[in-house]
Amino acid sequence: MTTTPLTGLRIAIIEDDYYQASDCRHTLEQAGAEVVAVTSQVPGPALLGQWGALDVVLIDINLGQGLSFDFARTLQAKGIRFVFLTGYDAEMLPEDLAGSAYLSKPADGARIVATLAQVTRGGTGIEDADE
């Protein structure tokens, strides 16, 4: 039996672009992930709790109604891994989140899968500066 890179992982997607979110969901499911939630807004604590255990969350920084940094800090405090998927440069990250995993948009599906797999195995998920 062949396993896929994200087999068994529970992932949430926080992305306000419908097409980006839909593409990500499809890509992650094809890679074996269970996508437990896709939302265009930062979830409150009750909704986050309803999702159950999460292995990693894919987060857009600018969700239209504001930035997602406080949500990332909440995930960090709960020990939940996350990856920013953003059109912003890494320099945009606040000092306390500067070492966070991130991907620059546009990112192809293979790169998203590889980064999520790396982060869940304890890697940094930070893009190489020369890429």
DRENPA-3360 file (N, C-alpha, C; in nm, 2 decimals, always signed):
BEGIN
1 = MTTTPLTG = +0.08/-0.12/+0.00/+0.00/+0.00/+0.00/+0.09/+0.12/+0.00 ~ +0.06/+0.22/-0.09/+0.14/+0.34/-0.10/+0.07/+0.45/-0.01 ~ +0.16/+0.52/+0.06/+0.10/+0.63/+0.14/+0.14/+0.76/+0.07 ~ +0.06/+0.86/+0.09/+0.08/+0.99/+0.04/+0.14/+1.08/+0.14 ~ +0.21/+1.19/+0.11/+0.28/+1.27/+0.20/+0.21/+1.32/+0.32 ~ +0.08/+1.34/+0.31/+0.00/+1.40/+0.42/-0.10/+1.30/+0.48 ~ -0.08/+1.17/+0.46/-0.17/+1.07/+0.51/-0.19/+1.08/+0.66 ~ -0.31/+1.08/+0.70/-0.35/+1.08/+0.84/-0.34/+1.22/+0.91;
9 = LRIAIIED = -0.30/+1.32/+0.84/-0.29/+1.45/+0.90/-0.42/+1.53/+0.89 ~ -0.46/+1.60/+1.00/-0.58/+1.68/+1.01/-0.54/+1.82/+0.99 ~ -0.59/+1.88/+0.88/-0.55/+2.02/+0.84/-0.67/+2.11/+0.83 ~ -0.65/+2.24/+0.87/-0.75/+2.34/+0.85/-0.69/+2.45/+0.76 ~ -0.77/+2.51/+0.67/-0.73/+2.61/+0.58/-0.81/+2.74/+0.61 ~ -0.73/+2.85/+0.64/-0.79/+2.98/+0.66/-0.75/+3.07/+0.55 ~ -0.84/+3.09/+0.45/-0.80/+3.16/+0.33/-0.93/+3.23/+0.27 ~ -0.92/+3.36/+0.25/-1.03/+3.43/+0.20/-1.06/+3.43/+0.05;
17 = DYYQASDC = -0.96/+3.38/-0.03/-0.98/+3.36/-0.17/-1.04/+3.23/-0.20 ~ -1.17/+3.22/-0.24/-1.24/+3.10/-0.26/-1.16/+3.00/-0.35 ~ -1.11/+3.05/-0.46/-1.04/+2.96/-0.55/-0.91/+2.90/-0.50 ~ -0.84/+2.99/-0.43/-0.71/+2.94/-0.36/-0.75/+2.83/-0.25 ~ -0.85/+2.86/-0.18/-0.89/+2.77/-0.07/-0.94/+2.64/-0.13 ~ -1.02/+2.64/-0.24/-1.07/+2.52/-0.30/-0.96/+2.44/-0.36 ~ -0.86/+2.51/-0.43/-0.75/+2.44/-0.49/-0.66/+2.37/-0.38 ~ -0.64/+2.45/-0.27/-0.56/+2.39/-0.16/-0.63/+2.27/-0.10;
25 = RHTLEQAG = -0.76/+2.28/-0.08/-0.84/+2.16/-0.02/-0.82/+2.04/-0.11 ~ -0.84/+2.06/-0.24/-0.83/+1.95/-0.33/-0.69/+1.89/-0.33 ~ -0.59/+1.97/-0.34/-0.45/+1.93/-0.34/-0.42/+1.85/-0.21 ~ -0.46/+1.91/-0.09/-0.42/+1.84/+0.03/-0.50/+1.71/+0.05 ~ -0.62/+1.70/+0.00/-0.69/+1.57/+0.01/-0.63/+1.47/-0.08 ~ -0.59/+1.51/-0.20/-0.52/+1.42/-0.29/-0.39/+1.37/-0.23 ~ -0.33/+1.45/-0.14/-0.20/+1.41/-0.08/-0.23/+1.33/+0.05 ~ -0.36/+1.30/+0.08/-0.39/+1.21/+0.19/-0.44/+1.28/+0.31;
33 = AEVVAVTS = -0.44/+1.41/+0.32/-0.48/+1.48/+0.44/-0.63/+1.48/+0.45 ~ -0.67/+1.49/+0.58/-0.82/+1.51/+0.61/-0.83/+1.66/+0.64 ~ -0.89/+1.73/+0.54/-0.92/+1.88/+0.56/-1.04/+1.89/+0.64 ~ -1.02/+1.93/+0.77/-1.14/+1.94/+0.86/-1.21/+2.07/+0.86 ~ -1.15/+2.17/+0.80/-1.22/+2.30/+0.79/-1.16/+2.38/+0.68 ~ -1.24/+2.46/+0.61/-1.20/+2.56/+0.52/-1.28/+2.68/+0.55 ~ -1.22/+2.79/+0.59/-1.30/+2.91/+0.63/-1.22/+3.04/+0.58 ~ -1.30/+3.14/+0.56/-1.24/+3.27/+0.51/-1.22/+3.37/+0.62;
41 = QVPGPALL = -1.25/+3.33/+0.74/-1.23/+3.41/+0.86/-1.16/+3.34/+0.97 ~ -1.09/+3.43/+1.05/-1.03/+3.37/+1.17/-1.13/+3.31/+1.26 ~ -1.12/+3.18/+1.30/-1.22/+3.12/+1.38/-1.21/+3.16/+1.53 ~ -1.32/+3.17/+1.60/-1.32/+3.20/+1.74/-1.28/+3.07/+1.81 ~ -1.25/+3.08/+1.94/-1.21/+2.96/+2.02/-1.31/+2.85/+2.02 ~ -1.44/+2.88/+2.02/-1.54/+2.77/+2.02/-1.53/+2.69/+1.89 ~ -1.52/+2.76/+1.78/-1.51/+2.69/+1.65/-1.38/+2.61/+1.64 ~ -1.28/+2.67/+1.68/-1.15/+2.60/+1.68/-1.16/+2.47/+1.76;
49 = GQWGALDV = -1.22/+2.48/+1.87/-1.24/+2.36/+1.96/-1.33/+2.25/+1.89 ~ -1.42/+2.29/+1.81/-1.51/+2.20/+1.74/-1.44/+2.12/+1.63 ~ -1.33/+2.17/+1.58/-1.25/+2.11/+1.48/-1.17/+1.99/+1.53 ~ -1.16/+1.98/+1.66/-1.08/+1.87/+1.72/-0.93/+1.89/+1.70 ~ -0.86/+1.78/+1.72/-0.71/+1.79/+1.71/-0.67/+1.82/+1.57 ~ -0.58/+1.92/+1.56/-0.53/+1.96/+1.43/-0.38/+1.93/+1.43 ~ -0.33/+1.89/+1.31/-0.18/+1.87/+1.30/-0.12/+2.00/+1.25 ~ -0.19/+2.07/+1.16/-0.13/+2.19/+1.10/-0.24/+2.27/+1.04;
57 = VLIDINLG = -0.22/+2.41/+1.04/-0.32/+2.50/+0.98/-0.25/+2.58/+0.88 ~ -0.31/+2.60/+0.76/-0.26/+2.68/+0.65/-0.33/+2.81/+0.66 ~ -0.26/+2.92/+0.68/-0.32/+3.05/+0.71/-0.28/+3.16/+0.61 ~ -0.37/+3.23/+0.55/-0.34/+3.35/+0.48/-0.32/+3.46/+0.58 ~ -0.23/+3.55/+0.56/-0.21/+3.66/+0.65/-0.32/+3.77/+0.65 ~ -0.35/+3.81/+0.53/-0.45/+3.92/+0.52/-0.59/+3.86/+0.47 ~ -0.68/+3.85/+0.57/-0.81/+3.79/+0.54/-0.92/+3.89/+0.51 ~ -0.88/+4.01/+0.46/-0.98/+4.11/+0.43/-1.03/+4.18/+0.55;
65 = QGLSFDFA = -1.07/+4.12/+0.65/-1.12/+4.19/+0.77/-1.01/+4.21/+0.87 ~ -0.89/+4.18/+0.84/-0.77/+4.20/+0.92/-0.67/+4.10/+0.91 ~ -0.56/+4.12/+0.98/-0.45/+4.02/+0.97/-0.47/+3.91/+1.07 ~ -0.40/+3.79/+1.04/-0.43/+3.67/+1.12/-0.32/+3.64/+1.22 ~ -0.24/+3.74/+1.26/-0.13/+3.72/+1.35/-0.18/+3.68/+1.49 ~ -0.28/+3.74/+1.54/-0.33/+3.70/+1.67/-0.38/+3.55/+1.67 ~ -0.44/+3.51/+1.56/-0.48/+3.37/+1.55/-0.36/+3.28/+1.55 ~ -0.26/+3.32/+1.47/-0.13/+3.24/+1.47/-0.07/+3.23/+1.61;
73 = RTLQAKGI = -0.08/+3.33/+1.69/-0.03/+3.33/+1.83/-0.11/+3.23/+1.91 ~ -0.24/+3.23/+1.89/-0.33/+3.14/+1.96/-0.29/+2.99/+1.93 ~ -0.27/+2.96/+1.80/-0.23/+2.83/+1.76/-0.09/+2.80/+1.82 ~ +0.00/+2.89/+1.82/+0.13/+2.87/+1.88/+0.12/+2.84/+2.03 ~ +0.04/+2.91/+2.10/+0.02/+2.88/+2.24/-0.04/+2.75/+2.27 ~ -0.12/+2.70/+2.17/-0.18/+2.56/+2.19/-0.09/+2.45/+2.13 ~ +0.02/+2.49/+2.08/+0.11/+2.39/+2.02/+0.07/+2.33/+1.89 ~ -0.02/+2.41/+1.82/-0.06/+2.37/+1.69/+0.03/+2.43/+1.58;
81 = RFVFLTGY = +0.08/+2.35/+1.50/+0.17/+2.40/+1.39/+0.09/+2.48/+1.28 ~ +0.15/+2.57/+1.22/+0.09/+2.65/+1.11/+0.19/+2.69/+1.01 ~ +0.13/+2.72/+0.89/+0.21/+2.77/+0.78/+0.14/+2.89/+0.72 ~ +0.21/+3.01/+0.71/+0.15/+3.12/+0.65/+0.16/+3.10/+0.50 ~ +0.05/+3.12/+0.42/+0.05/+3.12/+0.28/+0.01/+3.26/+0.24 ~ +0.10/+3.34/+0.19/+0.08/+3.48/+0.18/+0.14/+3.55/+0.06 ~ +0.09/+3.66/+0.02/+0.15/+3.74/-0.08/+0.25/+3.84/-0.03 ~ +0.26/+3.85/+0.11/+0.35/+3.94/+0.17/+0.49/+3.87/+0.18;
89 = DAEMLPED = +0.59/+3.96/+0.20/+0.73/+3.91/+0.22/+0.74/+3.87/+0.37 ~ +0.84/+3.79/+0.40/+0.86/+3.74/+0.54/+0.89/+3.86/+0.63 ~ +0.94/+3.97/+0.58/+0.97/+4.08/+0.67/+0.84/+4.14/+0.73 ~ +0.73/+4.11/+0.67/+0.60/+4.16/+0.72/+0.57/+4.09/+0.86 ~ +0.62/+3.98/+0.88/+0.59/+3.90/+1.01/+0.64/+3.98/+1.13 ~ +0.55/+3.99/+1.23/+0.60/+4.05/+1.36/+0.71/+3.97/+1.42 ~ +0.79/+4.04/+1.50/+0.91/+3.98/+1.56/+0.88/+3.84/+1.62 ~ +0.77/+3.83/+1.70/+0.74/+3.71/+1.77/+0.70/+3.59/+1.68;
97 = LAGSAYLS = +0.67/+3.62/+1.55/+0.63/+3.52/+1.45/+0.73/+3.51/+1.34 ~ +0.85/+3.58/+1.35/+0.94/+3.59/+1.24/+1.00/+3.45/+1.20 ~ +1.00/+3.36/+1.29/+1.06/+3.23/+1.25/+0.95/+3.13/+1.21 ~ +0.83/+3.18/+1.18/+0.72/+3.09/+1.14/+0.74/+3.04/+1.00 ~ +0.68/+2.93/+0.98/+0.68/+2.87/+0.84/+0.59/+2.95/+0.75 ~ +0.64/+2.97/+0.63/+0.56/+3.05/+0.53/+0.59/+3.01/+0.39 ~ +0.49/+3.03/+0.31/+0.50/+3.02/+0.16/+0.45/+3.14/+0.10 ~ +0.52/+3.19/-0.01/+0.48/+3.30/-0.08/+0.38/+3.26/-0.19;
105 = KPADGARI = +0.28/+3.34/-0.21/+0.18/+3.32/-0.32/+0.24/+3.38/-0.44 ~ +0.22/+3.32/-0.56/+0.15/+3.19/-0.57/+0.24/+3.07/-0.54 ~ +0.19/+2.97/-0.47/+0.26/+2.85/-0.44/+0.19/+2.74/-0.51 ~ +0.27/+2.65/-0.58/+0.20/+2.54/-0.64/+0.17/+2.43/-0.54 ~ +0.08/+2.34/-0.58/+0.03/+2.24/-0.49/+0.14/+2.15/-0.43 ~ +0.24/+2.11/-0.51/+0.35/+2.03/-0.47/+0.43/+2.10/-0.36 ~ +0.45/+2.22/-0.37/+0.53/+2.30/-0.27/+0.45/+2.31/-0.14 ~ +0.32/+2.33/-0.15/+0.24/+2.34/-0.03/+0.24/+2.21/+0.04;
113 = VATLAQVT = +0.22/+2.10/-0.03/+0.22/+1.97/+0.03/+0.36/+1.94/+0.10 ~ +0.47/+1.97/+0.03/+0.60/+1.94/+0.08/+0.63/+2.03/+0.21 ~ +0.58/+2.15/+0.21/+0.60/+2.24/+0.32/+0.52/+2.19/+0.44 ~ +0.40/+2.15/+0.42/+0.32/+2.10/+0.53/+0.37/+1.97/+0.59 ~ +0.42/+1.88/+0.50/+0.48/+1.76/+0.54/+0.61/+1.79/+0.62 ~ +0.69/+1.88/+0.58/+0.81/+1.92/+0.65/+0.78/+1.97/+0.79 ~ +0.68/+2.06/+0.80/+0.65/+2.13/+0.92/+0.60/+2.02/+1.02 ~ +0.52/+1.93/+0.98/+0.46/+1.83/+1.07/+0.57/+1.73/+1.11;
121 = RGGTGIED = +0.68/+1.72/+1.04/+0.79/+1.64/+1.08/+0.89/+1.72/+1.17 ~ +0.86/+1.84/+1.20/+0.95/+1.92/+1.28/+1.04/+2.01/+1.21 ~ +1.02/+2.02/+1.08/+1.11/+2.12/+1.00/+1.06/+2.26/+1.01 ~ +1.13/+2.35/+0.96/+1.09/+2.50/+0.97/+0.99/+2.54/+0.87 ~ +0.99/+2.48/+0.75/+0.89/+2.52/+0.65/+0.92/+2.66/+0.60 ~ +1.03/+2.72/+0.62/+1.07/+2.85/+0.57/+1.13/+2.84/+0.44 ~ +1.08/+2.92/+0.34/+1.13/+2.91/+0.21/+1.28/+2.96/+0.20 ~ +1.35/+2.89/+0.12/+1.49/+2.94/+0.10/+1.49/+3.07/+0.04;
129 = ADE = +1.59/+3.16/+0.08/+1.59/+3.29/+0.04/+1.63/+3.30/-0.11 ~ +1.70/+3.20/-0.16/+1.74/+3.21/-0.30/+1.64/+3.16/-0.40 ~ +1.52/+3.12/-0.36/+1.42/+3.06/-0.45/+1.33/+3.17/-0.49;
% end
